[in-house]
Amino acid sequence: MANRTNQLVVPQARTAMEQLKYEVAQELGIQLPADGYYGNMTTRDMGSIGGFITRRLIQIAEQQLAGRF
């Protein structure tokens, strides 16, 4: 069975991912809790944030790949 963890491959990327999460939440008009506890957030809101982060990361990767060739 595969060991599935949410550890970043590049630990230094954690701050960039946190910043991206806050940027996306702001764009969507979703207020993130100041205390960092996400237990009161709706699944719909958190899923929206995660989906937009994924789209943004794919867009960044596509742009980087387009610039290489």
N, C-alpha and C positions, 0 to 999 in steps of 0.2 A: 504494500500500500504506500502511496506517495505521501511524503511529509509536506503538508500544505500549511504554510504560514504566510502571514502578510508582511514579512520582512522585506525591506527594500534591498535591492541588489547593491545600490550605491547609498550607504547610510547618510551621506551629506545631502542627498536629494530631499530629505524629510522636510526641511524648511521651505524648499521650493514647492513641494506638494501641499503643504499647509497654506502657503500663500495662494496657490491656485484654487484651493478649496474655498477660501474666503472671497476671492475674486468672482468665482462662479456663483457662489451664494448671493453675493451682492447684485450681480447681473440678473439673477432670477428673482430678486426681491425676497429672499429667504433670510431671516434673522438667525444667525448662529448664536448659541448660548455663550455668554462671556466666561462662565466657569468651566467650559470644556466638557460638560456632561451632556451627552447627546441622547440620553434615555427618554427625554420628553419630546424629541423630534418625531415627526410622522415619517413613516416608511416612504411615503410618496415624495416628501421633500428630500430626504436623504438619497433616495434613488435618482431623483432629478439631478441632484448635485453630482453624484457618481457618474451618471450617464453623460452629463456635459463635460466633466473632467476627461472621461474616456474619449469623447469626440475631439476635445481640444488637443489631447496628447497625440491622437492619430493625425490630426491636421498638422501639428508641429513636425511629426516624423515624416509625413508626406512632403512637406516643404523642404526638409533637410535632404531627403532622398532626391528630390527634383533638382536641387542645387548641386548635387554630386555628379550627375550624369550629363 
